[in-house]
Structure formats: C-alpha cells, structure tokens
Amino acid sequence: MPHKKLQLPEKRCPVCGLMFTWRKKWQLNWHSVIYCSERCRRSKSAE
C-alpha cells in the first residue's frame, strides 16, 4: 500500500515567494523556519 502524505503545514518564503512544506528535519523548530532554502537564506539581504 503506498504511503499517503497527511496535510502538512506550509509557509511562503519571503525572498522567492515559493510555498514550502513542513519537513521532518524542521520538526523541532518549524516556528523559526523562514526561508525555503539555504540559497534564499543567504540572499535575504539582497532584497
């Protein structure tokens, strides 16, 4: 039986505008995750 994903929380990246979904590695600090990727986090000051 294939695995079905549950409805996971999403956020919008302030740099690129991409919607990104909760990931298991962020389970302890989801409230503090702001950017969708390391690239966006590094370019935050450019915008």
The first five atom37 places (N, CA, C, CB, O) and aatype in JSON, in Angstrom:
{
  "aatype": [12, 14, 8, 11, 11, 10, 5, 10, 14, 6, 11, 1, 4, 14, 19, 4, 7, 10, 12, 13, 16, 17, 1, 11, 11, 17, 5, 10, 2, 17, 8, 15, 19, 9, 18, 4, 15, 6, 1, 4, 1, 1, 15, 11, 15, 0, 6],
  "atom_mask": [
    [1, 1, 1, 1, 1],
    [1, 1, 1, 1, 1],
    [1, 1, 1, 1, 1],
    [1, 1, 1, 1, 1],
    [1, 1, 1, 1, 1],
    [1, 1, 1, 1, 1],
    [1, 1, 1, 1, 1],
    [1, 1, 1, 1, 1],
    [1, 1, 1, 1, 1],
    [1, 1, 1, 1, 1],
    [1, 1, 1, 1, 1],
    [1, 1, 1, 1, 1],
    [1, 1, 1, 1, 1],
    [1, 1, 1, 1, 1],
    [1, 1, 1, 1, 1],
    [1, 1, 1, 1, 1],
    [1, 1, 1, 0, 1],
    [1, 1, 1, 1, 1],
    [1, 1, 1, 1, 1],
    [1, 1, 1, 1, 1],
    [1, 1, 1, 1, 1],
    [1, 1, 1, 1, 1],
    [1, 1, 1, 1, 1],
    [1, 1, 1, 1, 1],
    [1, 1, 1, 1, 1],
    [1, 1, 1, 1, 1],
    [1, 1, 1, 1, 1],
    [1, 1, 1, 1, 1],
    [1, 1, 1, 1, 1],
    [1, 1, 1, 1, 1],
    [1, 1, 1, 1, 1],
    [1, 1, 1, 1, 1],
    [1, 1, 1, 1, 1],
    [1, 1, 1, 1, 1],
    [1, 1, 1, 1, 1],
    [1, 1, 1, 1, 1],
    [1, 1, 1, 1, 1],
    [1, 1, 1, 1, 1],
    [1, 1, 1, 1, 1],
    [1, 1, 1, 1, 1],
    [1, 1, 1, 1, 1],
    [1, 1, 1, 1, 1],
    [1, 1, 1, 1, 1],
    [1, 1, 1, 1, 1],
    [1, 1, 1, 1, 1],
    [1, 1, 1, 1, 1],
    [1, 1, 1, 1, 1]
  ],
  "atom_positions": [
    [[0.84, -1.18, 0.0], [0.0, 0.0, 0.0], [0.89, 1.25, 0.0], [-0.96, -0.01, 1.22], [1.77, 1.37, 0.85]],
    [[0.68, 2.16, -0.92], [1.52, 3.37, -0.97], [1.27, 4.28, 0.22], [1.26, 4.13, -2.26], [0.18, 4.35, 0.77]],
    [[2.31, 4.98, 0.58], [2.24, 5.93, 1.7], [1.49, 7.18, 1.26], [3.66, 6.29, 2.21], [1.77, 7.73, 0.19]],
    [[0.55, 7.63, 2.06], [-0.2, 8.85, 1.75], [0.27, 9.95, 2.68], [-1.74, 8.63, 1.88], [0.3, 9.77, 3.9]],
    [[0.64, 11.09, 2.12], [1.06, 12.21, 2.95], [-0.15, 12.85, 3.59], [1.84, 13.24, 2.11], [-1.21, 12.97, 2.98]],
    [[0.01, 13.26, 4.81], [-1.04, 13.98, 5.5], [-1.02, 15.43, 5.03], [-0.86, 13.89, 7.04], [-0.11, 15.83, 4.31]],
    [[-1.98, 16.18, 5.44], [-2.0, 17.61, 5.12], [-0.94, 18.28, 5.99], [-3.43, 18.25, 5.35], [-1.14, 18.43, 7.19]],
    [[0.18, 18.67, 5.39], [1.29, 19.26, 6.14], [1.22, 20.77, 6.09], [2.63, 18.76, 5.59], [0.76, 21.34, 5.1]],
    [[1.68, 21.45, 7.15], [1.66, 22.91, 7.16], [2.6, 23.49, 6.11], [2.05, 23.43, 8.54], [3.61, 22.87, 5.76]],
    [[2.26, 24.66, 5.61], [3.07, 25.33, 4.6], [3.37, 26.75, 5.03], [2.35, 25.32, 3.23], [2.67, 27.34, 5.85]],
    [[4.44, 27.31, 4.46], [4.81, 28.7, 4.66], [5.25, 29.26, 3.32], [5.94, 28.85, 5.73], [5.56, 28.51, 2.4]],
    [[5.27, 30.58, 3.2], [5.74, 31.25, 1.98], [7.1, 31.87, 2.27], [4.71, 32.33, 1.49], [7.28, 32.57, 3.26]],
    [[8.06, 31.61, 1.39], [9.41, 32.17, 1.51], [9.36, 33.66, 1.18], [10.42, 31.42, 0.58], [8.85, 34.02, 0.11]],
    [[9.87, 34.54, 2.05], [9.82, 35.98, 1.78], [10.75, 36.44, 0.67], [10.14, 36.72, 3.03], [10.58, 37.54, 0.14]],
    [[11.74, 35.63, 0.29], [12.7, 36.01, -0.75], [12.19, 35.65, -2.14], [14.04, 35.33, -0.5], [12.13, 36.52, -3.02]],
    [[11.81, 34.38, -2.35], [11.41, 33.94, -3.69], [9.9, 33.8, -3.85], [12.07, 32.61, -4.01], [9.41, 33.7, -4.98]],
    [[9.16, 33.81, -2.76], [7.7, 33.69, -2.82], [7.19, 32.27, -2.97], [0.0, 0.0, 0.0], [5.99, 32.07, -3.12]],
    [[8.08, 31.29, -2.93], [7.7, 29.88, -3.08], [7.03, 29.36, -1.81], [8.93, 29.03, -3.43], [7.48, 29.66, -0.7]],
    [[5.97, 28.58, -1.98], [5.35, 27.91, -0.84], [6.18, 26.66, -0.55], [3.84, 27.56, -1.12], [6.46, 25.88, -1.46]],
    [[6.56, 26.47, 0.72], [7.3, 25.26, 1.07], [6.59, 24.56, 2.21], [8.76, 25.59, 1.45], [5.93, 25.19, 3.04]],
    [[6.75, 23.24, 2.25], [6.01, 22.38, 3.17], [6.91, 21.92, 4.31], [5.44, 21.17, 2.43], [8.13, 21.82, 4.16]],
    [[6.29, 21.65, 5.44], [6.96, 21.13, 6.63], [7.8, 19.92, 6.26], [5.94, 20.76, 7.72], [7.39, 19.07, 5.47]],
    [[9.0, 19.83, 6.85], [9.87, 18.68, 6.66], [10.25, 18.12, 8.02], [11.13, 19.06, 5.84], [10.33, 18.86, 9.0]],
    [[10.47, 16.83, 8.07], [10.78, 16.18, 9.34], [11.99, 16.79, 10.03], [11.01, 14.69, 9.13], [12.02, 16.88, 11.26]],
    [[13.0, 17.22, 9.28], [14.19, 17.8, 9.91], [13.89, 19.13, 10.59], [15.29, 18.0, 8.87], [14.68, 19.61, 11.4]],
    [[12.74, 19.74, 10.27], [12.34, 21.01, 10.9], [11.35, 20.79, 12.03], [11.73, 21.94, 9.85], [10.82, 21.77, 12.56]],
    [[11.09, 19.56, 12.45], [10.02, 19.29, 13.41], [10.22, 19.99, 14.74], [9.9, 17.82, 13.63], [9.23, 20.34, 15.39]],
    [[11.44, 20.21, 15.18], [11.68, 20.84, 16.47], [11.69, 22.37, 16.39], [12.97, 20.36, 17.03], [11.53, 23.04, 17.41]],
    [[11.88, 22.92, 15.2], [11.98, 24.38, 15.09], [11.19, 24.95, 13.92], [13.43, 24.8, 14.96], [11.6, 25.95, 13.33]],
    [[10.06, 24.34, 13.57], [9.24, 24.81, 12.45], [8.81, 26.26, 12.64], [8.0, 23.92, 12.29], [8.71, 27.0, 11.67]],
    [[8.56, 26.67, 13.88], [8.14, 28.04, 14.16], [9.21, 29.06, 13.79], [7.77, 28.19, 15.63], [8.89, 30.22, 13.53]],
    [[10.47, 28.66, 13.75], [11.54, 29.6, 13.43], [12.06, 29.48, 12.0], [12.68, 29.41, 14.39], [12.94, 30.24, 11.6]],
    [[11.54, 28.53, 11.22], [11.95, 28.38, 9.82], [11.29, 29.49, 9.0], [11.56, 26.96, 9.26], [10.07, 29.64, 9.03]],
    [[12.09, 30.25, 8.27], [11.58, 31.39, 7.5], [11.79, 31.19, 6.0], [12.24, 32.68, 7.95], [10.91, 31.51, 5.2]],
    [[12.94, 30.67, 5.63], [13.32, 30.57, 4.23], [13.2, 29.14, 3.7], [14.75, 31.06, 4.03], [13.35, 28.18, 4.46]],
    [[12.91, 29.01, 2.41], [12.7, 27.68, 1.81], [14.01, 26.94, 1.56], [11.95, 27.81, 0.5], [14.01, 25.71, 1.47]],
    [[15.11, 27.65, 1.45], [16.38, 27.01, 1.14], [17.55, 27.82, 1.69], [16.53, 26.82, -0.37], [17.39, 28.96, 2.11]],
    [[18.7, 27.2, 1.67], [19.92, 27.88, 2.09], [20.24, 29.04, 1.15], [21.11, 26.89, 2.14], [20.72, 30.08, 1.59]],
    [[19.96, 28.86, -0.12], [20.21, 29.92, -1.1], [19.39, 31.17, -0.79], [19.89, 29.42, -2.51], [19.91, 32.28, -0.84]],
    [[18.12, 31.0, -0.46], [17.27, 32.14, -0.1], [17.72, 32.77, 1.21], [15.8, 31.7, 0.01], [17.69, 33.99, 1.36]],
    [[18.14, 31.94, 2.16], [18.6, 32.48, 3.43], [19.84, 33.36, 3.24], [18.91, 31.35, 4.41], [19.96, 34.41, 3.87]],
    [[20.75, 32.92, 2.36], [21.96, 33.71, 2.1], [21.68, 34.99, 1.32], [22.96, 32.88, 1.35], [22.41, 35.97, 1.47]],
    [[20.64, 35.0, 0.49], [20.36, 36.18, -0.34], [19.3, 37.08, 0.28], [19.92, 35.75, -1.71], [18.77, 37.96, -0.4]],
    [[18.98, 36.87, 1.55], [17.95, 37.66, 2.21], [18.26, 39.14, 2.25], [17.73, 37.16, 3.58], [17.35, 39.96, 2.17]],
    [[19.53, 39.49, 2.39], [19.92, 40.9, 2.47], [19.95, 41.58, 1.11], [21.26, 41.01, 3.12], [19.99, 42.81, 1.03]],
    [[19.94, 40.78, 0.04], [19.97, 41.34, -1.32], [18.65, 41.99, -1.7], [20.32, 40.26, -2.33], [18.61, 42.84, -2.58]],
    [[17.57, 41.58, -1.02], [16.25, 42.13, -1.36], [15.74, 43.04, -0.3], [15.25, 41.03, -1.59], [14.65, 43.59, -0.43]]
  ]
}
